[in-house]
Amino acid sequence: MFRSFFTLFFIVILSILFISLPLFTQTDRAPEKGGRIYQLNMPPIYKGHTGATFGWYRPDEKTDELRVLFHAGVMKDLFSPITGIAAIGLEGYGGFRGGHGADGGGRALLSIPTFHFTTGADYNIPDEKFSYLLRLEIPFRRSGIFGRGSEVRFEWITGQDNTFSVGVNVRLWGRNIGKTRPQRDAVELEKPPIERLEMTSPHVTLDEALANMKEGAEWITKLVMPLLDHGGAEPVKAYSKEIEELRKHIAVTDSRFPTGHTLPEEVRLFHLEMERAFSMVVSGQKLSPGESNAEGREIAAAARRILLDEILLPYNRLLGQRKAHDQLDQFAASGHAEFSRWLLHQKGIPEERFNEVFFVFQSLVDMVEEVRVLQKKRWEDSRFVWLPLQLGLRAEDHDSQEEINDIIERGTQVKFTQGNRTWYTMNEDFQLEFARSVHLAEDYHVLWIHDYRGLNGEGNPDEIAFKQTVDVYMAAMTRRLQEYDLTGKLPDYFIFLDQIYFETNSTRLWFRVLQDPLNYQLDLPKGYEAWEQEFTKAQQGLRRAVEESKLLQLERRQYGDKWLQKRIQVHISITNPADFSFNSLHVAGIVPIPDNVMRDHRKIAFYDITEDAPYRGKAMFTGMGIGEHYVGRNWEDRAIIIQGPAALVVKDAARHLLEYQGFQPEEIPFPLRAKPKAADYQVKVEAMVSAMDSVVRRHRGTVIQLHNETGFAPKKIDVEKAILYSLMPPGTLGL
């Protein structure tokens, strides 16, 4: 009996999971060849769920029977889905229970999604009885126990003499549920089985040099890195203890530090002691502080390079991300192996000296690990730990713009590019530049924004957003359709918008238009009849352009009306949708907090940027959005426009955004996919650089484009800032 119930229960769970899978798969074809563009769409207002529970039915004190129920229901948020304050819904259930046959009923529910808690009234049909219900639904792992936000449901019905059940709940509709955030809230650092080398004979002078290096590494860290943030209204008092410690240390003078223990002196002597240590072990001679030989200096230079590239920079790239099993072993193993390879294959170190030379490098890596421990103790969070690059760089290694740029490139793994045109646009001019970019787009256009206002500050339909919707997007589509028979080109239009801003700013009002411009019936409040007439006129023009295009009608007959409807629209993806299956203890550090609080605030528009040609299309980075309040004297902001090879990074960033939102490679829209650069790409860049160098021009620049990804994802901007803040030499002027 029980075995059959268990078998049925698990069959039902597997069936639910199968039902919850996407019903359609993306055909990996370009839209003009019958494919469709994958998008997240707008989040549903009504959210469906289904599942099954298994428990014990207790209608009275003497009865304790097995109960299996299958349920399905819908919920609607009363406020923003992101905050998850309250939602209401209805749920029906059916199944059977031992000794009573069929079982079923319905429930009216009130839920607090943030806390995974639900309460409500349960009506059981066979018993003809209302009961009070308490429910807790826990995902237990990020993305859900089986993915797709699936949760374990614990349910208690008090009116049935404490009937209790356990089961599974799965959300039904909605794109990429359980896929829109990182599956882990930390970077997993490996711990390889490193075998350490120990010195068998004492080296008093070497020990002295290593001790000096260790002390220097600690003080370099304290002098380079910021102080731990303290609370309090008066910063001088809050930091008085640390500042006094640093002042006393700097003021001390001795034979090695005649001008005091300043940062430049600490760095200089740290590297002199490193060169001394390597010189002693490679030559077998004892040397005084400051002494070294050519071979030792050569090895020290290689050690610095390897330390920087294999340990310091790889670890520092994780700035802003929590590290699980935080330690340097993963990077140390790589550094040890690379240094050994260099010693044996490039340097050709004698075998009898290898162990001693390697021991010095191993000791250097140990010092860096001690610095990491110190930084973790100071900042109390692995996300903030930064290893000072001065441990692998001398002052002369970063005292020019070219050297700083090179370190930034190595740290962020993004290249500076030349031959870029850059210029500003101010205030309301952004709205004009954005409109121009939509009309100029021939292949594709992306608006990646934080604000597309549905309603203005008075709660009325926003005029600027209406104009951009009708006079820009719909007009641009109409014109491209009118030219379609001649050009064969119909741009793909994309909008990426974080759900928190989508909900806050009532953006659904205009996005319904953009998602179905051929068929949507716009219904605005009283007093906006002129707007409705303007929209109807634009819609009629768009329909007429569709009907009059012979090529489009031929394609429609091949691919169908649904294909046509998807072709003539703006492809909207509301990113980071509310998903309470993603929780972490490492947001606030006290209780599990949903990832919903971490948002994408980027404000970008770009079009036709491609690997085929460096100067096709432009990218615009701004502090503004689409709405009335960005126009006029109440808003002061600017945007920067980039044309050239640096703009290409934004296309990669858009692709990465979709990948973080759960898109598979075949689901990435064709215009945003990576492809090799054209054979003459660099030739065209060099020609532009030569033209810029021949005449002093206002719009020229060496540019790097970096992005901080949302939530627990990489933070390249923070890495670049930390490099600049910690390495810029005295007297540096930022322009």
Secondary structure, DSSP 4 states (H G I P E B T S, - for coil): -HHHHHHHHHHHHHHHHHHTS-S-----S-GGGT------BPPPSEEEEEEEEEEEE-SSTT--EEEEEEEEEEEEESS-TTTT--EEEEEEEEEEETTTEEEEEEEEEEEEGGGTEEEEEEEETTTTEEEEEEEEEE--STTBTTSTTBEEEEEEEGGGTSEEEEEEEEE-SSTTTT-SS-S-SSEE-----PPPP--SS--HHHHHHHHHHHHHHHHHHHHHSPPPP--SS-HHHHTHHHHHHHHHHHH---SS-TT-S-HHHHHHHHHHHHHHHHHHHHH-----TT---HHHHHHHHHHHHHHIIIIIHHHHTTTTS-EET--SHHHHHHHHHHHHHIIIIII---HHHHHHHHHHHHHHHHHHHHHHHHHHHHHSSGGG----GGGT--GGGSSSHHHHHHHHHHHHT---EEEEEEEEEETTHHHHHHHHHHHH-SSEEEEEES-B-SB-TTSSBPHHHHHIIIIIIIHHHHHHHHTHHHH----EEEEEEEHHHHHHTTTHHHHHHHHSTTT----PPTT-HHHHHHHHHHHHHHHHHHHH-HHHHHHHHHH-HHHHHHHSSEEEEEES---TT-EETTSSSSS-EEGGG------EEEES-BTTBTTSSEEEEES--BSGGGSSTT---EEEEEESGGGHHHHHHHHHHHHHTT--GGGS-GGGS--PPPTTHHHHHHHHHHHHHHS--SS-EEE----BPSTTS-BHHHHHHHHHHHHPPTT----
